[in-house]
Amino acid sequence: MTDSTALATTSVFGGIQQFEDAQRICKALASSTLIPPQFQGQQGFANCLVALEIANRMGMGIFQVMQNLNIIHGRPSWSSQFIIGLIQGCGRFKDFDFVVTGTGDAMACYCTAVNVSTGNEAKGPTVSLEMARKEGWTKNAKWGSMGEVMLRYRAASFFGRMFIPDLLVGIQSQEEVIDVQEVKVQAQKPAISLSDLNAKIAPTEDDDLL
């Protein structure tokens, strides 16, 4: 087994030697302008280490992980297209497809595929626009401008977490992270009391001079 193979099958944080080897690799990566901005330079060095650890766990190339790993509000997240690609390319399923039902506000979507090893149907949870409203996801404006696409992305994420959690290594899709953050932001906005509202509209001395 070569040193490069050993590094690819062990944790970046598995020992002093592994960590030193990883730092040399990440130093070279962070100096490149061909990788995404969040991994470039001194500020991106630590992100490179995390990406290398994730790549090792998944048994994938570091560049493939970097191109599809987004940092949203300080949290790593997969692009939904990458999750769909993992499902279709992992070799565990065939005939992967999206099933969309209903129209307008009644639109819903779920993913289905055939498990190669058992021949059984694998069906993911159904995601609907009604669910999106109840969960507060629609505070993200994209649910209003591209609702069907967002339904498909979320359905793929649910399918992935149910059937290939080992490949996702616990990381959510970027749409999930953004939606949750939008809900938190709205919840943290202070409510305006009646007294505050009256103070905002109360006439000032300048108004009296007009």
Contacts in CASP RR format, 6 or more apart in sequence:
PFRMAT RR
TARGET T0000
AUTHOR 0000-0000-0000
METHOD contacts of the structure
MODEL  1
MTDSTALATTSVFGGIQQFEDAQRICKALASSTLIPPQFQGQQGFANCLV
ALEIANRMGMGIFQVMQNLNIIHGRPSWSSQFIIGLIQGCGRFKDFDFVV
TGTGDAMACYCTAVNVSTGNEAKGPTVSLEMARKEGWTKNAKWGSMGEVM
LRYRAASFFGRMFIPDLLVGIQSQEEVIDVQEVKVQAQKPAISLSDLNAK
IAPTEDDDLL
3 21 0 8 1.000
7 18 0 8 1.000
7 21 0 8 1.000
7 22 0 8 1.000
7 25 0 8 1.000
7 56 0 8 1.000
8 55 0 8 1.000
8 56 0 8 1.000
8 59 0 8 1.000
9 56 0 8 1.000
9 59 0 8 1.000
10 18 0 8 1.000
10 56 0 8 1.000
11 18 0 8 1.000
11 53 0 8 1.000
11 56 0 8 1.000
11 57 0 8 1.000
12 18 0 8 1.000
12 19 0 8 1.000
12 22 0 8 1.000
12 49 0 8 1.000
12 52 0 8 1.000
12 53 0 8 1.000
12 56 0 8 1.000
13 19 0 8 1.000
13 53 0 8 1.000
22 49 0 8 1.000
22 52 0 8 1.000
22 53 0 8 1.000
23 49 0 8 1.000
25 48 0 8 1.000
25 52 0 8 1.000
25 62 0 8 1.000
26 45 0 8 1.000
26 48 0 8 1.000
26 49 0 8 1.000
26 52 0 8 1.000
27 45 0 8 1.000
29 35 0 8 1.000
29 39 0 8 1.000
29 48 0 8 1.000
29 52 0 8 1.000
29 62 0 8 1.000
29 66 0 8 1.000
30 39 0 8 1.000
30 40 0 8 1.000
30 41 0 8 1.000
30 42 0 8 1.000
30 44 0 8 1.000
30 45 0 8 1.000
30 48 0 8 1.000
31 40 0 8 1.000
31 41 0 8 1.000
32 40 0 8 1.000
33 40 0 8 1.000
35 63 0 8 1.000
35 66 0 8 1.000
35 67 0 8 1.000
36 66 0 8 1.000
36 67 0 8 1.000
38 44 0 8 1.000
38 47 0 8 1.000
38 70 0 8 1.000
38 71 0 8 1.000
39 47 0 8 1.000
39 48 0 8 1.000
39 51 0 8 1.000
39 66 0 8 1.000
47 71 0 8 1.000
48 66 0 8 1.000
50 76 0 8 1.000
51 62 0 8 1.000
51 65 0 8 1.000
51 66 0 8 1.000
51 69 0 8 1.000
52 62 0 8 1.000
54 65 0 8 1.000
54 69 0 8 1.000
54 76 0 8 1.000
54 169 0 8 1.000
54 171 0 8 1.000
55 61 0 8 1.000
55 62 0 8 1.000
55 64 0 8 1.000
55 65 0 8 1.000
57 169 0 8 1.000
58 65 0 8 1.000
58 167 0 8 1.000
58 169 0 8 1.000
68 78 0 8 1.000
68 79 0 8 1.000
68 81 0 8 1.000
68 82 0 8 1.000
69 76 0 8 1.000
69 77 0 8 1.000
69 78 0 8 1.000
69 171 0 8 1.000
70 76 0 8 1.000
70 77 0 8 1.000
70 78 0 8 1.000
70 79 0 8 1.000
70 174 0 8 1.000
71 77 0 8 1.000
72 174 0 8 1.000
72 177 0 8 1.000
72 178 0 8 1.000
72 181 0 8 1.000
73 177 0 8 1.000
73 178 0 8 1.000
73 181 0 8 1.000
75 172 0 8 1.000
75 177 0 8 1.000
76 171 0 8 1.000
77 171 0 8 1.000
77 172 0 8 1.000
77 173 0 8 1.000
77 174 0 8 1.000
77 176 0 8 1.000
77 177 0 8 1.000
78 168 0 8 1.000
78 171 0 8 1.000
78 172 0 8 1.000
78 173 0 8 1.000
78 174 0 8 1.000
79 173 0 8 1.000
79 174 0 8 1.000
80 153 0 8 1.000
80 156 0 8 1.000
80 157 0 8 1.000
80 173 0 8 1.000
80 174 0 8 1.000
80 175 0 8 1.000
83 156 0 8 1.000
83 157 0 8 1.000
83 160 0 8 1.000
83 168 0 8 1.000
83 173 0 8 1.000
84 156 0 8 1.000
86 160 0 8 1.000
86 164 0 8 1.000
86 167 0 8 1.000
86 168 0 8 1.000
87 93 0 8 1.000
87 96 0 8 1.000
87 111 0 8 1.000
87 113 0 8 1.000
87 156 0 8 1.000
87 159 0 8 1.000
87 160 0 8 1.000
87 163 0 8 1.000
87 164 0 8 1.000
88 96 0 8 1.000
90 164 0 8 1.000
90 167 0 8 1.000
91 116 0 8 1.000
92 115 0 8 1.000
92 116 0 8 1.000
92 117 0 8 1.000
92 163 0 8 1.000
92 164 0 8 1.000
93 113 0 8 1.000
93 114 0 8 1.000
93 115 0 8 1.000
93 116 0 8 1.000
93 122 0 8 1.000
93 163 0 8 1.000
94 113 0 8 1.000
94 114 0 8 1.000
94 116 0 8 1.000
95 112 0 8 1.000
95 113 0 8 1.000
95 114 0 8 1.000
96 111 0 8 1.000
96 112 0 8 1.000
96 113 0 8 1.000
97 111 0 8 1.000
97 112 0 8 1.000
97 113 0 8 1.000
98 109 0 8 1.000
98 110 0 8 1.000
98 111 0 8 1.000
98 152 0 8 1.000
98 155 0 8 1.000
98 156 0 8 1.000
99 109 0 8 1.000
99 110 0 8 1.000
99 111 0 8 1.000
99 112 0 8 1.000
100 107 0 8 1.000
100 108 0 8 1.000
100 109 0 8 1.000
100 148 0 8 1.000
100 151 0 8 1.000
100 152 0 8 1.000
101 107 0 8 1.000
101 108 0 8 1.000
101 109 0 8 1.000
102 108 0 8 1.000
104 129 0 8 1.000
105 129 0 8 1.000
105 130 0 8 1.000
106 128 0 8 1.000
106 129 0 8 1.000
106 130 0 8 1.000
107 128 0 8 1.000
107 129 0 8 1.000
107 147 0 8 1.000
107 148 0 8 1.000
107 151 0 8 1.000
108 126 0 8 1.000
108 127 0 8 1.000
108 128 0 8 1.000
108 129 0 8 1.000
108 130 0 8 1.000
108 151 0 8 1.000
109 126 0 8 1.000
109 127 0 8 1.000
109 128 0 8 1.000
109 148 0 8 1.000
109 151 0 8 1.000
109 152 0 8 1.000
109 154 0 8 1.000
109 155 0 8 1.000
110 123 0 8 1.000
110 124 0 8 1.000
110 125 0 8 1.000
110 126 0 8 1.000
110 127 0 8 1.000
110 155 0 8 1.000
110 158 0 8 1.000
110 159 0 8 1.000
111 123 0 8 1.000
111 124 0 8 1.000
111 155 0 8 1.000
111 156 0 8 1.000
111 158 0 8 1.000
111 159 0 8 1.000
112 121 0 8 1.000
112 122 0 8 1.000
112 123 0 8 1.000
112 124 0 8 1.000
113 121 0 8 1.000
113 122 0 8 1.000
113 159 0 8 1.000
113 163 0 8 1.000
114 120 0 8 1.000
114 121 0 8 1.000
114 122 0 8 1.000
115 121 0 8 1.000
115 122 0 8 1.000
122 159 0 8 1.000
122 163 0 8 1.000
124 155 0 8 1.000
124 158 0 8 1.000
124 159 0 8 1.000
124 162 0 8 1.000
124 163 0 8 1.000
125 155 0 8 1.000
125 158 0 8 1.000
125 159 0 8 1.000
125 162 0 8 1.000
126 155 0 8 1.000
127 151 0 8 1.000
127 154 0 8 1.000
127 155 0 8 1.000
127 158 0 8 1.000
128 151 0 8 1.000
129 138 0 8 1.000
129 143 0 8 1.000
129 147 0 8 1.000
129 151 0 8 1.000
132 138 0 8 1.000
132 143 0 8 1.000
132 150 0 8 1.000
132 151 0 8 1.000
132 154 0 8 1.000
135 179 0 8 1.000
135 183 0 8 1.000
136 179 0 8 1.000
136 182 0 8 1.000
136 183 0 8 1.000
136 186 0 8 1.000
137 143 0 8 1.000
137 150 0 8 1.000
137 154 0 8 1.000
137 179 0 8 1.000
137 182 0 8 1.000
137 183 0 8 1.000
138 144 0 8 1.000
139 179 0 8 1.000
139 182 0 8 1.000
139 183 0 8 1.000
139 185 0 8 1.000
139 186 0 8 1.000
140 150 0 8 1.000
140 175 0 8 1.000
140 178 0 8 1.000
140 179 0 8 1.000
140 182 0 8 1.000
142 149 0 8 1.000
142 150 0 8 1.000
142 175 0 8 1.000
143 150 0 8 1.000
150 175 0 8 1.000
153 173 0 8 1.000
153 175 0 8 1.000
154 173 0 8 1.000
154 175 0 8 1.000
154 176 0 8 1.000
156 173 0 8 1.000
157 172 0 8 1.000
157 173 0 8 1.000
157 175 0 8 1.000
157 176 0 8 1.000
160 167 0 8 1.000
160 168 0 8 1.000
161 168 0 8 1.000
161 170 0 8 1.000
192 200 0 8 1.000
END
